[in-house]
Amino acid sequence: MSRKVRLGLAGFGHQGSGYAARIAEGKVPNLELVAVMDIDPERRALAAERHPDATVFDNYTAMLESGEIEAVIVTAPHYFHPPMGIEALEHGLHVLVDKPAGVYTKQVLELNAVAASKPELTFAIMFNQRTSPLYSKIKEILDAGQLGEIRRTNWLNTNWYRPQAYYNQSDWRATWGGEGGGILVNQSPHNLDMWQWLCGVPKSVFAKATFGFRRDIEVEDEVLVVIDYGNGAYGTYSAGTHELVGTDRLEITGDRGKIVVTDAKTLDVTLYKRSEQEINASIGPGEIWKMTSGEFDPEEYFTHEVLEFDNAWSGQHERVLQNFGANILDGTPLIAPGSDGVMGVRLANAIHLSAWTGKEVPIDFDDDEFLAELNKKIAEEGKFPQRG
């Protein structure tokens, strides 16, 4: 039997217990769950009941120093991802952090620095959507230059419906001091990662956000974002948690084609036979109305293909978990290196900072300025200590 990585799980909440179940069911054959840590007695009791062969800890450091594990998955609340990741790395353990990598860039950069100082250790993040066959296909098209230079990106992402009962589950949820924000740090990290992974990092951000718009919470439950790529191209992102019937539609337009994604399962690909600039230059006065009325022959100008992907979300988490184990065991390249996590956090921070100040914010904003503004929100909320 091939060797398995001896794994400890930090946090047995909804996400952590789900990972534990996948491993216990044999869906991740190169990982073995040998330890679970949670500070909640009820969650520890549930972990002991479901995973009797695993040692259950009430103290994170004790689990790290137990000698039972060689790797850790961190699924604690967001603010704890960087310090818990750092502590595990400093104990010589491999680390996979859940998304997001953290709440603010300053703490995530500290985590990245520690990980970079220990290249012998695996450091990964749970960006499971990078394993999607649909998004992988888009990445392939874009990396091959088939769409040409990106001119516009638009993501309408309002299918994150959350009732008030969702926010009432925990005191830390949907708070500045406990969770670090709303939709930007809870539901959208996957989208923010995918957006910049596919289309590139923007130069600046301008955003509007509503805070407690349709729910009794302090943080944002709807955002509208405009990004500037710095080369004349722009993008928008619109997300919300209160539409009972929401929309998930991504458009990426380049000078050689267009991609449209609907509900993360239908991929509509149009590829021009020449660049738009060349097509434009070839159109004479006699063809103006033919082009503007759509009466031209499509086959003369572009190809069009619609691809359907079944079970878009099936098996994604398992693939990232197995990839984490494979990197530890044989050096298989990581799907989502942990160091990539800072980009989504930086984008979310820039969006928050723009919404708070009403100004356009460069993507290389002052990390200390953001933390100061975040701490103002935490202080006004009055439930949690400020962050350092």
Summary of the structure (lengths in Angstrom):
residues: 388
radius of gyration: 22.7
end to end distance: 46.8
largest distance: 79.4
contacts: 1301
relative contact order: 0.15
helix: 39%
strand: 23%
